[in-house]
């Protein structure tokens, strides 16, 4: 396995991004929306095993004080090999000095805790489909 990280959106197959999000049970939209979201992000990272995209993530930020990480994905057959941690550390290095928030899929909290994240009792969210977020256990 020869895994590399790419930061550019050049030559990304956005249908693969959409399919990967769906495959791991995360929210997904049409490929064009994902392209626009990643291109508009402060930083992004795509994991490749050779020519195969096997994971990705992105962050929005002011680059000084606040940041939020979104859409951290590693394909199931590549999980448990330290790639999620590598991906997160790559993004966190680019967000040095910023407060960083994220929301984790239920069951992934311990992974993010191992990277220094802690639960926020006062966090709130406003979603375009709140019922889906309630059903997924991400909103009360």
MARMI-906928 format. One record per atom (N, C-alpha, C): x, y, z; atom name; chain. Coordinates in nm, 3 decimals. Layout:
N
(node (X; Y; Z); "CA"; "A")
...
***
This chain:
140
(node (0.086; -0.118; 0.000); "N"; "A")
(node (0.000; 0.000; 0.000); "CA"; "A")
(node (0.090; 0.124; 0.000); "C"; "A")
(node (0.071; 0.208; -0.103); "N"; "A")
(node (0.148; 0.331; -0.116); "CA"; "A")
(node (0.052; 0.449; -0.110); "C"; "A")
(node (0.018; 0.493; 0.011); "N"; "A")
(node (-0.083; 0.597; 0.029); "CA"; "A")
(node (-0.019; 0.735; 0.028); "C"; "A")
(node (-0.075; 0.822; -0.055); "N"; "A")
(node (-0.031; 0.961; -0.063); "CA"; "A")
(node (-0.148; 1.053; -0.035); "C"; "A")
(node (-0.115; 1.177; 0.000); "N"; "A")
(node (-0.216; 1.279; 0.024); "CA"; "A")
(node (-0.203; 1.386; -0.082); "C"; "A")
(node (-0.315; 1.420; -0.142); "N"; "A")
(node (-0.322; 1.530; -0.239); "CA"; "A")
(node (-0.412; 1.638; -0.182); "C"; "A")
(node (-0.373; 1.762; -0.202); "N"; "A")
(node (-0.452; 1.874; -0.150); "CA"; "A")
(node (-0.534; 1.944; -0.257); "C"; "A")
(node (-0.507; 1.917; -0.380); "N"; "A")
(node (-0.576; 1.985; -0.489); "CA"; "A")
(node (-0.702; 1.912; -0.530); "C"; "A")
(node (-0.799; 1.986; -0.581); "N"; "A")
(node (-0.923; 1.927; -0.632); "CA"; "A")
(node (-0.909; 1.885; -0.778); "C"; "A")
(node (-0.793; 1.907; -0.833); "N"; "A")
(node (-0.768; 1.872; -0.972); "CA"; "A")
(node (-0.777; 1.721; -0.992); "C"; "A")
(node (-0.848; 1.680; -1.095); "N"; "A")
(node (-0.862; 1.540; -1.135); "CA"; "A")
(node (-0.934; 1.452; -1.030); "C"; "A")
(node (-1.017; 1.512; -0.948); "N"; "A")
(node (-1.097; 1.435; -0.852); "CA"; "A")
(node (-1.227; 1.392; -0.921); "C"; "A")
(node (-1.263; 1.267; -0.904); "N"; "A")
(node (-1.389; 1.215; -0.956); "CA"; "A")
(node (-1.494; 1.239; -0.847); "C"; "A")
(node (-1.577; 1.340; -0.867); "N"; "A")
(node (-1.672; 1.381; -0.763); "CA"; "A")
(node (-1.783; 1.279; -0.742); "C"; "A")
(node (-1.808; 1.196; -0.841); "N"; "A")
(node (-1.903; 1.086; -0.822); "CA"; "A")
(node (-1.845; 0.986; -0.722); "C"; "A")
(node (-1.714; 0.966; -0.723); "N"; "A")
(node (-1.651; 0.877; -0.624); "CA"; "A")
(node (-1.664; 0.936; -0.484); "C"; "A")
(node (-1.654; 1.067; -0.472); "N"; "A")
(node (-1.672; 1.133; -0.341); "CA"; "A")
(node (-1.814; 1.108; -0.292); "C"; "A")
(node (-1.912; 1.133; -0.378); "N"; "A")
(node (-2.051; 1.111; -0.341); "CA"; "A")
(node (-2.075; 0.965; -0.301); "C"; "A")
(node (-2.023; 0.872; -0.380); "N"; "A")
(node (-2.042; 0.730; -0.352); "CA"; "A")
(node (-1.974; 0.688; -0.222); "C"; "A")
(node (-1.857; 0.742; -0.193); "N"; "A")
(node (-1.787; 0.709; -0.068); "CA"; "A")
(node (-1.865; 0.758; 0.053); "C"; "A")
(node (-1.918; 0.879; 0.045); "N"; "A")
(node (-2.000; 0.932; 0.155); "CA"; "A")
(node (-2.122; 0.843; 0.178); "C"; "A")
(node (-2.187; 0.804; 0.070); "N"; "A")
(node (-2.303; 0.715; 0.082); "CA"; "A")
(node (-2.262; 0.581; 0.142); "C"; "A")
(node (-2.150; 0.528; 0.096); "N"; "A")
(node (-2.105; 0.396; 0.140); "CA"; "A")
(node (-2.078; 0.391; 0.290); "C"; "A")
(node (-2.024; 0.498; 0.346); "N"; "A")
(node (-1.994; 0.499; 0.490); "CA"; "A")
(node (-2.110; 0.554; 0.574); "C"; "A")
(node (-2.223; 0.581; 0.510); "N"; "A")
(node (-2.342; 0.623; 0.584); "CA"; "A")
(node (-2.347; 0.769; 0.621); "C"; "A")
(node (-2.272; 0.851; 0.550); "N"; "A")
(node (-2.273; 0.995; 0.577); "CA"; "A")
(node (-2.364; 1.065; 0.477); "C"; "A")
(node (-2.400; 1.188; 0.510); "N"; "A")
(node (-2.485; 1.267; 0.421); "CA"; "A")
(node (-2.411; 1.295; 0.291); "C"; "A")
(node (-2.486; 1.290; 0.182); "N"; "A")
(node (-2.425; 1.316; 0.052); "CA"; "A")
(node (-2.524; 1.392; -0.035); "C"; "A")
(node (-2.469; 1.461; -0.132); "N"; "A")
(node (-2.550; 1.535; -0.230); "CA"; "A")
(node (-2.501; 1.499; -0.369); "C"; "A")
(node (-2.537; 1.578; -0.466); "N"; "A")
(node (-2.493; 1.551; -0.602); "CA"; "A")
(node (-2.343; 1.582; -0.616); "C"; "A")
(node (-2.274; 1.519; -0.711); "N"; "A")
(node (-2.129; 1.539; -0.726); "CA"; "A")
(node (-2.088; 1.685; -0.741); "C"; "A")
(node (-2.165; 1.765; -0.814); "N"; "A")
(node (-2.131; 1.906; -0.834); "CA"; "A")
(node (-2.131; 1.983; -0.702); "C"; "A")
(node (-2.224; 1.953; -0.614); "N"; "A")
(node (-2.227; 2.018; -0.482); "CA"; "A")
(node (-2.102; 1.984; -0.402); "C"; "A")
(node (-2.058; 1.860; -0.409); "N"; "A")
(node (-1.936; 1.821; -0.337); "CA"; "A")
(node (-1.814; 1.893; -0.397); "C"; "A")
(node (-1.809; 1.904; -0.528); "N"; "A")
(node (-1.698; 1.977; -0.591); "CA"; "A")
(node (-1.694; 2.120; -0.540); "C"; "A")
(node (-1.807; 2.187; -0.540); "N"; "A")
(node (-1.812; 2.326; -0.495); "CA"; "A")
(node (-1.774; 2.338; -0.348); "C"; "A")
(node (-1.819; 2.242; -0.265); "N"; "A")
(node (-1.788; 2.247; -0.122); "CA"; "A")
(node (-1.637; 2.229; -0.098); "C"; "A")
(node (-1.577; 2.132; -0.163); "N"; "A")
(node (-1.434; 2.108; -0.144); "CA"; "A")
(node (-1.351; 2.223; -0.201); "C"; "A")
(node (-1.388; 2.273; -0.318); "N"; "A")
(node (-1.312; 2.384; -0.376); "CA"; "A")
(node (-1.324; 2.510; -0.292); "C"; "A")
(node (-1.438; 2.529; -0.226); "N"; "A")
(node (-1.459; 2.646; -0.143); "CA"; "A")
(node (-1.405; 2.634; -0.002); "C"; "A")
(node (-1.347; 2.521; 0.032); "N"; "A")
(node (-1.296; 2.498; 0.168); "CA"; "A")
(node (-1.159; 2.561; 0.188); "C"; "A")
(node (-1.127; 2.589; 0.312); "N"; "A")
(node (-0.998; 2.647; 0.347); "CA"; "A")
(node (-0.884; 2.550; 0.315); "C"; "A")
(node (-0.906; 2.424; 0.348); "N"; "A")
(node (-0.809; 2.320; 0.312); "CA"; "A")
(node (-0.884; 2.189; 0.293); "C"; "A")
(node (-0.819; 2.099; 0.220); "N"; "A")
(node (-0.878; 1.970; 0.191); "CA"; "A")
(node (-0.766; 1.871; 0.173); "C"; "A")
(node (-0.800; 1.743; 0.187); "N"; "A")
(node (-0.700; 1.638; 0.166); "CA"; "A")
(node (-0.772; 1.516; 0.110); "C"; "A")
(node (-0.707; 1.454; 0.011); "N"; "A")
(node (-0.758; 1.333; -0.051); "CA"; "A")
(node (-0.652; 1.225; -0.035); "C"; "A")
(node (-0.691; 1.111; 0.018); "N"; "A")
(node (-0.600; 0.997; 0.032); "CA"; "A")
(node (-0.609; 0.910; -0.092); "C"; "A")
(node (-0.494; 0.874; -0.145); "N"; "A")
(node (-0.489; 0.786; -0.262); "CA"; "A")
(node (-0.397; 0.669; -0.234); "C"; "A")
(node (-0.442; 0.551; -0.273); "N"; "A")
(node (-0.358; 0.431; -0.276); "CA"; "A")
(node (-0.330; 0.409; -0.424); "C"; "A")
(node (-0.214; 0.453; -0.469); "N"; "A")
(node (-0.186; 0.455; -0.612); "CA"; "A")
(node (-0.278; 0.555; -0.678); "C"; "A")
(node (-0.359; 0.509; -0.773); "N"; "A")
(node (-0.453; 0.596; -0.842); "CA"; "A")
(node (-0.594; 0.591; -0.782); "C"; "A")
(node (-0.613; 0.509; -0.680); "N"; "A")
(node (-0.747; 0.493; -0.622); "CA"; "A")
(node (-0.766; 0.588; -0.504); "C"; "A")
(node (-0.872; 0.670; -0.511); "N"; "A")
(node (-0.905; 0.756; -0.397); "CA"; "A")
(node (-0.969; 0.670; -0.289); "C"; "A")
(node (-0.910; 0.674; -0.169); "N"; "A")
(node (-0.957; 0.587; -0.061); "CA"; "A")
(node (-1.008; 0.665; 0.060); "C"; "A")
(node (-0.997; 0.798; 0.056); "N"; "A")
(node (-1.045; 0.879; 0.167); "CA"; "A")
(node (-1.029; 1.026; 0.137); "C"; "A")
(node (-1.090; 1.107; 0.223); "N"; "A")
(node (-1.082; 1.251; 0.205); "CA"; "A")
(node (-1.137; 1.322; 0.327); "C"; "A")
(node (-1.116; 1.451; 0.333); "N"; "A")
(node (-1.172; 1.536; 0.436); "CA"; "A")
(node (-1.147; 1.681; 0.399); "C"; "A")
(node (-1.215; 1.771; 0.466); "N"; "A")
(node (-1.198; 1.913; 0.436); "CA"; "A")
(node (-1.225; 1.995; 0.560); "C"; "A")
(node (-1.183; 2.122; 0.555); "N"; "A")
(node (-1.207; 2.214; 0.666); "CA"; "A")
(node (-1.241; 2.351; 0.612); "C"; "A")
(node (-1.330; 2.418; 0.682); "N"; "A")
(node (-1.355; 2.559; 0.656); "CA"; "A")
(node (-1.296; 2.636; 0.773); "C"; "A")
(node (-1.248; 2.757; 0.746); "N"; "A")
(node (-1.179; 2.830; 0.851); "CA"; "A")
(node (-1.158; 2.975; 0.811); "C"; "A")
(node (-1.138; 3.061; 0.912); "N"; "A")
(node (-1.091; 3.196; 0.885); "CA"; "A")
(node (-0.939; 3.199; 0.882); "C"; "A")
(node (-0.877; 3.085; 0.916); "N"; "A")
(node (-0.732; 3.072; 0.911); "CA"; "A")
(node (-0.659; 3.134; 1.028); "C"; "A")
(node (-0.732; 3.188; 1.122); "N"; "A")
(node (-0.670; 3.258; 1.235); "CA"; "A")
(node (-0.723; 3.208; 1.369); "C"; "A")
(node (-0.856; 3.203; 1.382); "N"; "A")
(node (-0.916; 3.173; 1.512); "CA"; "A")
(node (-1.001; 3.046; 1.510); "C"; "A")
(node (-1.091; 3.034; 1.413); "N"; "A")
(node (-1.190; 2.926; 1.415); "CA"; "A")
(node (-1.182; 2.839; 1.291); "C"; "A")
(node (-1.215; 2.711; 1.309); "N"; "A")
(node (-1.219; 2.616; 1.198); "CA"; "A")
(node (-1.318; 2.505; 1.230); "C"; "A")
(node (-1.366; 2.442; 1.126); "N"; "A")
(node (-1.454; 2.326; 1.140); "CA"; "A")
(node (-1.413; 2.223; 1.036); "C"; "A")
(node (-1.405; 2.099; 1.079); "N"; "A")
(node (-1.367; 1.988; 0.990); "CA"; "A")
(node (-1.493; 1.912; 0.951); "C"; "A")
(node (-1.498; 1.876; 0.823); "N"; "A")
(node (-1.615; 1.807; 0.768); "CA"; "A")
(node (-1.574; 1.690; 0.681); "C"; "A")
(node (-1.667; 1.596; 0.669); "N"; "A")
(node (-1.660; 1.487; 0.572); "CA"; "A")
(node (-1.529; 1.408; 0.576); "C"; "A")
(node (-1.495; 1.361; 0.695); "N"; "A")
(node (-1.379; 1.274; 0.709); "CA"; "A")
(node (-1.423; 1.133; 0.671); "C"; "A")
(node (-1.364; 1.081; 0.564); "N"; "A")
(node (-1.402; 0.949; 0.512); "CA"; "A")
(node (-1.277; 0.868; 0.481); "C"; "A")
(node (-1.276; 0.744; 0.526); "N"; "A")
(node (-1.180; 0.644; 0.481); "CA"; "A")
(node (-1.264; 0.522; 0.443); "C"; "A")
(node (-1.243; 0.472; 0.323); "N"; "A")
(node (-1.321; 0.356; 0.278); "CA"; "A")
(node (-1.307; 0.241; 0.377); "C"; "A")
(node (-1.416; 0.167; 0.401); "N"; "A")
(node (-1.414; 0.062; 0.504); "CA"; "A")
(node (-1.298; -0.036; 0.494); "C"; "A")
(node (-1.260; -0.077; 0.374); "N"; "A")
(node (-1.151; -0.174; 0.361); "CA"; "A")
(node (-1.014; -0.116; 0.395); "C"; "A")
(node (-1.007; 0.016; 0.414); "N"; "A")
(node (-0.880; 0.082; 0.451); "CA"; "A")
(node (-0.882; 0.131; 0.596); "C"; "A")
(node (-0.994; 0.115; 0.664); "N"; "A")
(node (-1.003; 0.159; 0.803); "CA"; "A")
(node (-0.921; 0.068; 0.893); "C"; "A")
(node (-0.877; 0.123; 1.006); "N"; "A")
(node (-0.799; 0.047; 1.101); "CA"; "A")
(node (-0.651; 0.037; 1.067); "C"; "A")
(node (-0.606; 0.119; 0.973); "N"; "A")
(node (-0.466; 0.117; 0.930); "CA"; "A")
(node (-0.395; 0.250; 0.960); "C"; "A")
(node (-0.460; 0.335; 1.041); "N"; "A")
(node (-0.400; 0.463; 1.077); "CA"; "A")
(node (-0.421; 0.574; 0.974); "C"; "A")
(node (-0.501; 0.547; 0.872); "N"; "A")
(node (-0.518; 0.646; 0.766); "CA"; "A")
(node (-0.611; 0.760; 0.807); "C"; "A")
(node (-0.712; 0.731; 0.887); "N"; "A")
(node (-0.799; 0.837; 0.937); "CA"; "A")
(node (-0.721; 0.933; 1.024); "C"; "A")
(node (-0.635; 0.879; 1.108); "N"; "A")
(node (-0.550; 0.963; 1.194); "CA"; "A")
(node (-0.454; 1.046; 1.108); "C"; "A")
(node (-0.397; 0.985; 1.008); "N"; "A")
(node (-0.306; 1.057; 0.918); "CA"; "A")
(node (-0.380; 1.171; 0.846); "C"; "A")
(node (-0.500; 1.144; 0.800); "N"; "A")
(node (-0.582; 1.244; 0.733); "CA"; "A")
(node (-0.615; 1.359; 0.827); "C"; "A")
(node (-0.661; 1.326; 0.947); "N"; "A")
(node (-0.695; 1.430; 1.045); "CA"; "A")
(node (-0.572; 1.512; 1.082); "C"; "A")
(node (-0.460; 1.448; 1.109); "N"; "A")
(node (-0.340; 1.523; 1.146); "CA"; "A")
(node (-0.295; 1.616; 1.033); "C"; "A")
(node (-0.311; 1.571; 0.909); "N"; "A")
(node (-0.278; 1.655; 0.794); "CA"; "A")
(node (-0.362; 1.783; 0.795); "C"; "A")
(node (-0.492; 1.769; 0.816); "N"; "A")
(node (-0.580; 1.885; 0.821); "CA"; "A")
(node (-0.550; 1.972; 0.943); "C"; "A")
(node (-0.530; 1.909; 1.059); "N"; "A")
(node (-0.504; 1.985; 1.181); "CA"; "A")
(node (-0.375; 2.065; 1.172); "C"; "A")
(node (-0.274; 2.015; 1.103); "N"; "A")
(node (-0.150; 2.091; 1.082); "CA"; "A")
(node (-0.178; 2.220; 1.007); "C"; "A")
(node (-0.269; 2.217; 0.912); "N"; "A")
(node (-0.302; 2.336; 0.834); "CA"; "A")
(node (-0.392; 2.432; 0.912); "C"; "A")
(node (-0.446; 2.386; 1.024); "N"; "A")
(node (-0.534; 2.467; 1.108); "CA"; "A")
(node (-0.466; 2.506; 1.239); "C"; "A")
(node (-0.335; 2.496; 1.244); "N"; "A")
(node (-0.259; 2.526; 1.366); "CA"; "A")
(node (-0.297; 2.664; 1.419); "C"; "A")
(node (-0.321; 2.673; 1.549); "N"; "A")
(node (-0.355; 2.798; 1.614); "CA"; "A")
(node (-0.504; 2.826; 1.617); "C"; "A")
(node (-0.584; 2.745; 1.547); "N"; "A")
(node (-0.729; 2.764; 1.542); "CA"; "A")
(node (-0.799; 2.672; 1.641); "C"; "A")
(node (-0.911; 2.719; 1.696); "N"; "A")
(node (-1.004; 2.631; 1.765); "CA"; "A")
(node (-1.073; 2.550; 1.656); "C"; "A")
(node (-1.085; 2.420; 1.675); "N"; "A")
(node (-1.141; 2.333; 1.571); "CA"; "A")
(node (-1.259; 2.255; 1.627); "C"; "A")
(node (-1.370; 2.260; 1.554); "N"; "A")
(node (-1.487; 2.182; 1.591); "CA"; "A")
(node (-1.518; 2.082; 1.479); "C"; "A")
(node (-1.594; 1.981; 1.512); "N"; "A")
(node (-1.645; 1.886; 1.414); "CA"; "A")
(node (-1.762; 1.815; 1.477); "C"; "A")
(node (-1.841; 1.749; 1.396); "N"; "A")
(node (-1.938; 1.657; 1.454); "CA"; "A")
(node (-1.910; 1.520; 1.396); "C"; "A")
(node (-1.914; 1.423; 1.487); "N"; "A")
(node (-1.876; 1.286; 1.452); "CA"; "A")
(node (-1.999; 1.200; 1.435); "C"; "A")
(node (-1.990; 1.103; 1.344); "N"; "A")
(node (-2.097; 1.004; 1.334); "CA"; "A")
(node (-2.102; 0.926; 1.465); "C"; "A")
(node (-2.222; 0.891; 1.511); "N"; "A")
(node (-2.232; 0.811; 1.633); "CA"; "A")
(node (-2.143; 0.687; 1.623); "C"; "A")
(node (-2.067; 0.663; 1.729); "N"; "A")
(node (-1.976; 0.550; 1.733); "CA"; "A")
(node (-1.833; 0.586; 1.700); "C"; "A")
(node (-1.810; 0.707; 1.650); "N"; "A")
(node (-1.675; 0.749; 1.612); "CA"; "A")
(node (-1.614; 0.847; 1.713); "C"; "A")
(node (-1.687; 0.873; 1.821); "N"; "A")
(node (-1.640; 0.972; 1.918); "CA"; "A")
(node (-1.504; 0.937; 1.978); "C"; "A")
(node (-1.479; 0.810; 2.004); "N"; "A")
(node (-1.351; 0.772; 2.067); "CA"; "A")
(node (-1.234; 0.797; 1.971); "C"; "A")
(node (-1.256; 0.780; 1.842); "N"; "A")
(node (-1.150; 0.810; 1.744); "CA"; "A")
(node (-1.112; 0.957; 1.754); "C"; "A")
(node (-1.210; 1.046; 1.755); "N"; "A")
(node (-1.180; 1.189; 1.761); "CA"; "A")
(node (-1.125; 1.228; 1.898); "C"; "A")
(node (-1.172; 1.163; 2.002); "N"; "A")
(node (-1.117; 1.189; 2.136); "CA"; "A")
(node (-0.968; 1.155; 2.140); "C"; "A")
(node (-0.927; 1.050; 2.068); "N"; "A")
(node (-0.785; 1.013; 2.065); "CA"; "A")
(node (-0.699; 1.120; 1.998); "C"; "A")
(node (-0.762; 1.210; 1.924); "N"; "A")
(node (-0.691; 1.320; 1.858); "CA"; "A")
(node (-0.703; 1.450; 1.935); "C"; "A")
(node (-0.762; 1.443; 2.056); "N"; "A")
(node (-0.770; 1.561; 2.142); "CA"; "A")
(node (-0.904; 1.633; 2.141); "C"; "A")
(node (-1.001; 1.583; 2.069); "N"; "A")
(node (-1.133; 1.646; 2.067); "CA"; "A")
(node (-1.212; 1.605; 2.191); "C"; "A")
(node (-1.294; 1.697; 2.240); "N"; "A")
(node (-1.378; 1.670; 2.357); "CA"; "A")
(node (-1.522; 1.709; 2.326); "C"; "A")
(node (-1.616; 1.642; 2.390); "N"; "A")
(node (-1.758; 1.672; 2.369); "CA"; "A")
(node (-1.789; 1.814; 2.414); "C"; "A")
(node (-1.881; 1.877; 2.344); "N"; "A")
(node (-1.923; 2.014; 2.375); "CA"; "A")
(node (-2.070; 2.012; 2.419); "C"; "A")
(node (-2.097; 2.034; 2.546); "N"; "A")
(node (-2.236; 2.027; 2.592); "CA"; "A")
(node (-2.324; 2.140; 2.539); "C"; "A")
(node (-2.266; 2.247; 2.488); "N"; "A")
(node (-2.346; 2.359; 2.441); "CA"; "A")
(node (-2.354; 2.369; 2.289); "C"; "A")
(node (-2.301; 2.274; 2.218); "N"; "A")
(node (-2.304; 2.281; 2.071); "CA"; "A")
(node (-2.448; 2.266; 2.021); "C"; "A")
(node (-2.479; 2.340; 1.917); "N"; "A")
(node (-2.611; 2.334; 1.856); "CA"; "A")
(node (-2.594; 2.334; 1.705); "C"; "A")
(node (-2.692; 2.283; 1.634); "N"; "A")
(node (-2.685; 2.281; 1.489); "CA"; "A")
(node (-2.819; 2.311; 1.427); "C"; "A")
(node (-2.814; 2.369; 1.310); "N"; "A")
(node (-2.934; 2.395; 1.230); "CA"; "A")
(node (-2.911; 2.329; 1.095); "C"; "A")
(node (-2.992; 2.231; 1.061); "N"; "A")
(node (-2.970; 2.149; 0.944); "CA"; "A")
(node (-3.084; 2.162; 0.844); "C"; "A")
(node (-3.053; 2.140; 0.716); "N"; "A")
(node (-3.155; 2.147; 0.613); "CA"; "A")
(node (-3.253; 2.031; 0.623); "C"; "A")
(node (-3.212; 1.919; 0.684); "N"; "A")
(node (-3.299; 1.803; 0.702); "CA"; "A")
(node (-3.285; 1.755; 0.846); "C"; "A")
(node (-3.344; 1.828; 0.941); "N"; "A")
(node (-3.324; 1.791; 1.082); "CA"; "A")
(node (-3.378; 1.652; 1.117); "C"; "A")
(node (-3.485; 1.608; 1.054); "N"; "A")
(node (-3.539; 1.476; 1.086); "CA"; "A")
(node (-3.438; 1.367; 1.056); "C"; "A")
(node (-3.367; 1.378; 0.943); "N"; "A")
(node (-3.263; 1.280; 0.909); "CA"; "A")
(node (-3.152; 1.281; 1.014); "C"; "A")
(node (-3.114; 1.398; 1.060); "N"; "A")
(node (-3.009; 1.407; 1.162); "CA"; "A")
(node (-3.056; 1.347; 1.295); "C"; "A")
(node (-3.182; 1.363; 1.327); "N"; "A")
(node (-3.238; 1.301; 1.448); "CA"; "A")
(node (-3.232; 1.149; 1.433); "C"; "A")
(node (-3.276; 1.099; 1.318); "N"; "A")
(node (-3.277; 0.954; 1.293); "CA"; "A")
(node (-3.136; 0.895; 1.299); "C"; "A")
(node (-3.035; 0.971; 1.260); "N"; "A")
(node (-2.896; 0.923; 1.262); "CA"; "A")
(node (-2.832; 0.940; 1.399); "C"; "A")
(node (-2.905; 0.997; 1.496); "N"; "A")
(node (-2.852; 1.013; 1.631); "CA"; "A")
(node (-2.758; 1.131; 1.646); "C"; "A")
(node (-2.765; 1.226; 1.554); "N"; "A")
(node (-2.673; 1.340; 1.557); "CA"; "A")
(node (-2.739; 1.469; 1.606); "C"; "A")
(node (-2.867; 1.463; 1.636); "N"; "A")
(node (-2.941; 1.581; 1.678); "CA"; "A")
(node (-3.051; 1.537; 1.772); "C"; "A")
(node (-3.073; 1.615; 1.876); "N"; "A")
(node (-3.183; 1.586; 1.969); "CA"; "A")
(node (-3.301; 1.674; 1.940); "C"; "A")
***
